[in-house]
């Protein structure tokens, strides 16, 4: 059972990095630092978008409009950290 929890924690940490990379890449696109005409950049951007958008969309639907600021990645990261903390403190020590 601990092996399964280790895989879940690893997947959550990997998804955390995916959300962070997607957020930074969106900032770079907004400030025209990254050339979107490059096929490799476009493929990476589309892949990250497809990985994060199904989770971020429901959060965006619940949040009020804050202008041009998107805080949904921050809320998602807080949720991931909360789940990781619950697994590490309460579930993992009680599993044999």
Secondary structure, DSSP 4 states (H G I P E B T S, - for coil): -HHHHHHHHHHHHHHHHHHHHHHHHHHHHHTT-S-TTSHHHHHHHHHHHHHHHHHHHHHHHHSPP-TT---HHHHHHHHHHHHHHHIIIIIGGG--
